[in-house]
Amino acid sequence: MKKSTLALVALAILVSACTKPNDSKGIRFSILGDSFSTFEGYVTPETNNVWYYERIGVTSVEQMWWHKMATKMGWMLDKNNSFGGSLICNFWGFDAGPQYKPYSFINRMDNLGNPDVIFVFGGTNDVWNGAYCGEFVYSDWTESQLEQYRPALAYLFENLKQLYPKAIVYFMIDTSLADFDQTGQLFVESAHTIARHYGIDCIDLNDIHKKWAHPDAKGQKNIAEQVLDYLENEFI
């Protein structure tokens, strides 16, 4: 290789390294979530069920974790497909189960726009509503398996990789689910196992301040700070 060519290659590497922080500006992100990420007027489709945060002091969208994160990182929201009460899996064996089954994460995952980054923030309602954990299944899923948490989460990750091949996917999980009961602990551990299988990073969220079982203004800030700590190590 000629010296001039080597010099150009070295310059390109140097420029790339120097501009990495700026490259993260303008990234488009989408959210596939539940009530922890909903805010009226900021969900797609607009008919998605939202939780009324004003009752616990979250009165503006600027207080939401994802808005705080986007402001700090200079990112742009593509779609927030969050649906209050939704489960990752198609489990319907609880009082409102038939109502929520069509809005599971795996039934909404194909409507996230064209993002560079996808945040999947869920699992809470699977634990709260007693969904079955199931076995680790990584292919050839049956309908009955997709009513269980482990197979459905694997199905979700598999399909997100195919639907959005250029996007970075992060799975966010409230680790306090492990304190709910033994099943909650199993769900948290299972999320880590399945995410590793697909090369997806988990962002474990700890000590989220809540009222009425939902992150209030302080809790939304807790989430934003922990997500930012993680992202700033990844992108800066």
ZIMOUR-V370254 format. One record per pair of residues at least 4 apart in sequence whose ideal C-beta (glycine too) atoms are under 6 Angstrom apart, sorted by the first residue. I is the first residue (numbers start at 1). J is the second residue. D is the distance in Angstrom with one decimal. If there is no record, write none. Layout:
i | j | d
I | J | D
I | J | D
//
This chain:
i | j | d
1 | 5 | 5.0
1 | 6 | 5.6
19 | 23 | 5.8
21 | 236 | 5.1
24 | 235 | 4.0
25 | 74 | 4.1
27 | 75 | 4.7
27 | 116 | 4.6
27 | 117 | 5.9
28 | 76 | 5.2
28 | 78 | 4.4
28 | 115 | 5.0
28 | 116 | 5.1
29 | 75 | 5.3
29 | 115 | 5.3
29 | 117 | 4.2
30 | 78 | 4.5
30 | 79 | 4.6
30 | 112 | 4.1
30 | 113 | 5.4
30 | 115 | 3.9
30 | 118 | 5.3
31 | 37 | 5.2
31 | 66 | 5.9
31 | 80 | 4.6
31 | 82 | 5.7
31 | 119 | 4.9
32 | 81 | 5.5
32 | 105 | 5.7
32 | 120 | 4.9
33 | 37 | 3.5
33 | 82 | 3.7
33 | 121 | 4.1
33 | 122 | 5.9
34 | 86 | 5.0
34 | 122 | 5.2
34 | 125 | 5.6
35 | 51 | 3.8
35 | 84 | 3.6
36 | 215 | 6.0
37 | 82 | 4.0
37 | 121 | 5.5
38 | 43 | 5.5
38 | 50 | 4.1
38 | 51 | 5.4
38 | 82 | 4.6
38 | 84 | 5.1
39 | 61 | 5.1
39 | 64 | 5.3
40 | 50 | 4.9
42 | 61 | 5.5
42 | 80 | 5.7
43 | 48 | 4.3
43 | 80 | 5.3
43 | 82 | 5.6
44 | 79 | 4.5
44 | 81 | 5.6
48 | 83 | 4.5
49 | 83 | 5.3
49 | 84 | 4.2
49 | 85 | 6.0
50 | 84 | 5.6
51 | 84 | 4.4
53 | 58 | 3.6
54 | 59 | 5.0
56 | 211 | 4.1
56 | 212 | 5.7
56 | 216 | 4.4
57 | 216 | 5.4
57 | 217 | 4.9
58 | 63 | 4.8
58 | 217 | 5.3
61 | 67 | 5.4
62 | 67 | 5.4
63 | 217 | 5.1
63 | 220 | 5.4
64 | 220 | 5.6
65 | 220 | 4.7
65 | 223 | 3.8
65 | 224 | 4.3
68 | 224 | 3.7
69 | 73 | 6.0
69 | 224 | 5.2
69 | 227 | 5.2
69 | 228 | 5.8
70 | 75 | 4.5
72 | 228 | 5.6
78 | 113 | 3.9
78 | 115 | 4.5
79 | 112 | 5.3
79 | 113 | 4.2
81 | 108 | 5.3
81 | 111 | 5.5
81 | 112 | 5.8
83 | 103 | 4.7
85 | 100 | 5.5
85 | 125 | 6.0
86 | 100 | 5.9
86 | 103 | 4.9
86 | 104 | 6.0
87 | 91 | 5.6
87 | 104 | 5.4
87 | 125 | 4.7
87 | 126 | 4.7
87 | 131 | 6.0
88 | 105 | 4.3
88 | 122 | 5.1
88 | 123 | 5.9
88 | 126 | 5.5
88 | 152 | 5.3
88 | 153 | 5.7
89 | 131 | 5.6
89 | 147 | 5.8
89 | 148 | 5.8
89 | 149 | 5.2
89 | 152 | 3.4
90 | 101 | 5.2
90 | 104 | 5.0
90 | 146 | 5.1
90 | 147 | 4.7
91 | 131 | 3.8
91 | 147 | 5.0
92 | 97 | 3.3
92 | 98 | 5.2
92 | 101 | 4.4
93 | 97 | 5.6
94 | 129 | 4.5
96 | 100 | 5.7
102 | 107 | 5.8
105 | 122 | 5.6
105 | 156 | 5.7
106 | 152 | 5.5
106 | 155 | 5.8
106 | 156 | 5.2
109 | 156 | 6.0
109 | 159 | 5.9
110 | 163 | 6.0
115 | 167 | 5.4
117 | 168 | 4.9
118 | 167 | 5.0
118 | 169 | 4.7
119 | 170 | 5.3
119 | 172 | 5.9
120 | 171 | 4.9
121 | 172 | 4.0
123 | 173 | 5.4
123 | 187 | 5.9
124 | 174 | 5.9
125 | 129 | 5.6
126 | 131 | 4.1
126 | 149 | 5.0
127 | 177 | 4.9
127 | 180 | 5.5
127 | 184 | 4.8
127 | 187 | 5.4
131 | 149 | 5.2
132 | 148 | 4.6
133 | 149 | 5.2
133 | 150 | 5.7
133 | 186 | 5.5
134 | 148 | 2.9
134 | 149 | 6.0
134 | 150 | 4.4
134 | 151 | 5.1
136 | 150 | 5.5
137 | 141 | 5.9
137 | 145 | 5.5
137 | 151 | 4.1
138 | 154 | 5.2
141 | 145 | 4.9
141 | 146 | 5.5
141 | 151 | 5.4
141 | 155 | 5.1
145 | 151 | 3.9
146 | 152 | 5.0
149 | 187 | 6.0
150 | 190 | 5.3
153 | 194 | 5.1
154 | 194 | 5.2
157 | 198 | 4.2
157 | 200 | 5.8
159 | 163 | 5.7
160 | 164 | 5.8
160 | 169 | 5.4
169 | 200 | 5.1
170 | 201 | 5.5
170 | 203 | 5.4
171 | 195 | 5.2
171 | 200 | 5.7
171 | 202 | 5.0
172 | 203 | 4.7
173 | 191 | 5.3
174 | 205 | 5.2
175 | 188 | 5.9
175 | 204 | 5.0
175 | 206 | 5.4
177 | 184 | 4.1
177 | 187 | 6.0
177 | 188 | 5.6
178 | 184 | 5.2
178 | 185 | 4.2
178 | 188 | 4.6
180 | 184 | 3.6
186 | 190 | 5.9
191 | 195 | 6.0
192 | 202 | 5.6
195 | 200 | 4.3
195 | 202 | 4.9
203 | 230 | 5.0
205 | 223 | 5.8
205 | 226 | 5.4
208 | 215 | 5.2
208 | 219 | 4.6
208 | 222 | 5.0
209 | 218 | 4.1
209 | 219 | 4.0
209 | 222 | 5.8
210 | 214 | 5.8
210 | 215 | 5.5
210 | 219 | 5.2
211 | 216 | 4.6
215 | 219 | 2.8
215 | 220 | 5.0
228 | 232 | 5.8
231 | 235 | 5.6
232 | 236 | 4.9
//
